[in-house]
Amino acid sequence: MEYKFLLIETTDSITTLTVNRREALNSLNSAVIAELECAFYELDLDAAVKAIVLTGAGEKAFVAGADIKEMSELSSFEAHDFARRGQRLVQLINRMRKPVIAAVNGYALGGGLELALACDFIYASEKAKFGFPEVGLGVIPGFGGTQNLARLIGPSKANELVFSGRIISAAKAHAWGIVNELFTPEELLPQALKTAQEIAGKGPMAVAYAKDAIASGLNMSKEDGFRYEASLFGVLFATGDQREGMGAFLEKRTAEFKGV
Ligand code: DAK
């Protein structure tokens, strides 16, 4: 598919997906959301892709939220549809078998922060800024933000961020546990790609099952989560990757995983 607002580049089985709508700080209008949904769907099915890095074009913004101009003109029915599409996108990222790293290079506000939170973890530039300005617009985060943020950093800090609508620094987002690691703007993408490459060298089925165990387990009781983990562990012993991984260790060589 041809994309108007996305740049997609795959090198050594890692795809960099860049939201490219600089004139509006990469904000999410319905066309961008539709393109992102389509791209993630395609990438999930593409056997040549092992990990994805999501970022924003330019130095100023990752994604400065939903497109306020477009949003302000929505009818109630269209707003419902907009929310359904946005939620479908964040759930798609969450359920993908491949890891997705958010490389937040600037403003990650509202729907932009929700997009980053849907990824498996966040790296950020020291210049990035984070916030949920929604209450100042008379709405609440609607693309899973209240749920994902509270699960990530706990209700107390999530309450402060969401109720105040305040924009916080990258340092604070790091201290609060929203961001795994901070880098200089120049180092952000190379470091995200390096981690993606490290993950891509592991057993792809093991990585996919680990993602599933962690994400699904968070919605289960601990006892059910343990049971689910054990069953996925067992399933991996029916794969060639498990034999290759353990065989390579015993033969003191690098494993060559085939994802079967
Ligand atoms: N939408 C549309 N245009 C935007 C934009 C946005 N979110 N953010 C920036 N722009 C545009 C500006 O209008 C400006 O356009 P021109 O005037 O040049 O044509 C251009 O990008 C550059 O922005 P600024 O001139 O404002 O740049 P500054 O450096 O002065 O300020 C800023 C940067 C990020 C602090 C500021 O642009 C800003 O406050 N932007 C808005 C941030 C924001 O409030 N984002 C929306 C959060 S609410 C839903 C589910 C989810 C959502 C909604 C509904 N349902 C369940 C239905 C999500 C909502 C949100 O994301």
Boltz pocket constraint, residues with backbone or C-beta under 6 A from the ligand:
constraints:
  - pocket:
      binder: B
      contacts: [[A, 22], [A, 23], [A, 24], [A, 25], [A, 27], [A, 64], [A, 65], [A, 66], [A, 67], [A, 68], [A, 69], [A, 71], [A, 79], [A, 80], [A, 82], [A, 83], [A, 86], [A, 107], [A, 109], [A, 110], [A, 111], [A, 112], [A, 132], [A, 133], [A, 134], [A, 137], [A, 139], [A, 140], [A, 141], [A, 142], [A, 143]]
      max_distance: 6.0
